[in-house]
Amino acid sequence: MSLFLLLIIVAIVLGIIGVAAHGLFYLLIIGVVVLVADLVYGAMRLRRRGRRHHRLR
């Protein structure tokens, strides 16, 4: 969970720097890519955790 939150923070910071600093638009793009990758990672973990193994009687 901490990796998920860390990547969200990194994506937000890169996005803010990319918007605020003139000529660093590529940081905004990198931030968006990190955010999308993080959301996919979180969805995969959530889906894997949601499955329950049923025991046979």
C-alpha positions as CSV (number, residue, x, y, z in Angstrom):
1,M,0.0,0.0,0.0
2,S,2.8,2.4,0.7
3,L,4.3,1.8,-2.8
4,F,0.9,2.8,-4.3
5,L,0.8,6.0,-2.2
6,L,4.4,6.9,-3.0
7,L,3.8,6.5,-6.7
8,I,0.7,8.7,-6.5
9,I,2.7,11.4,-4.7
10,V,5.5,11.2,-7.3
11,A,3.0,11.5,-10.1
12,I,1.4,14.5,-8.6
13,V,4.7,16.2,-7.9
14,L,6.0,15.5,-11.4
15,G,2.7,16.8,-12.9
16,I,2.9,20.1,-10.9
17,I,6.5,20.7,-11.8
18,G,5.8,19.9,-15.4
19,V,2.9,22.5,-15.5
20,A,4.7,25.1,-13.5
21,A,8.1,25.1,-15.0
22,H,8.4,26.4,-18.5
23,G,9.9,23.9,-20.9
24,L,9.4,20.9,-18.7
25,F,6.3,19.5,-20.3
26,Y,7.9,16.1,-20.5
27,L,7.7,15.9,-16.7
28,L,3.9,16.2,-16.9
29,I,3.8,13.4,-19.4
30,I,6.0,11.2,-17.2
31,G,3.8,12.0,-14.2
32,V,0.7,10.9,-16.2
33,V,2.4,7.7,-17.2
34,V,3.4,7.0,-13.6
35,L,-0.1,7.7,-12.4
36,V,-1.7,5.3,-15.0
37,A,0.9,2.6,-14.2
38,D,0.2,3.0,-10.5
39,L,-3.6,2.7,-11.0
40,V,-3.1,-0.5,-13.1
41,Y,-0.9,-1.9,-10.3
42,G,-3.4,-1.0,-7.7
43,A,-6.3,-2.6,-9.7
44,M,-4.3,-5.8,-10.2
45,R,-3.5,-6.0,-6.4
46,L,-7.1,-5.3,-5.5
47,R,-8.4,-7.9,-8.0
48,R,-5.9,-10.5,-6.8
49,R,-6.8,-9.9,-3.1
50,G,-10.5,-10.1,-3.8
51,R,-10.4,-13.8,-4.9
52,R,-11.0,-16.3,-2.2
53,H,-10.1,-19.9,-2.4
54,H,-12.9,-22.2,-1.3
55,R,-12.0,-25.4,0.4
56,L,-13.6,-28.6,-0.8
57,R,-15.4,-30.5,1.9
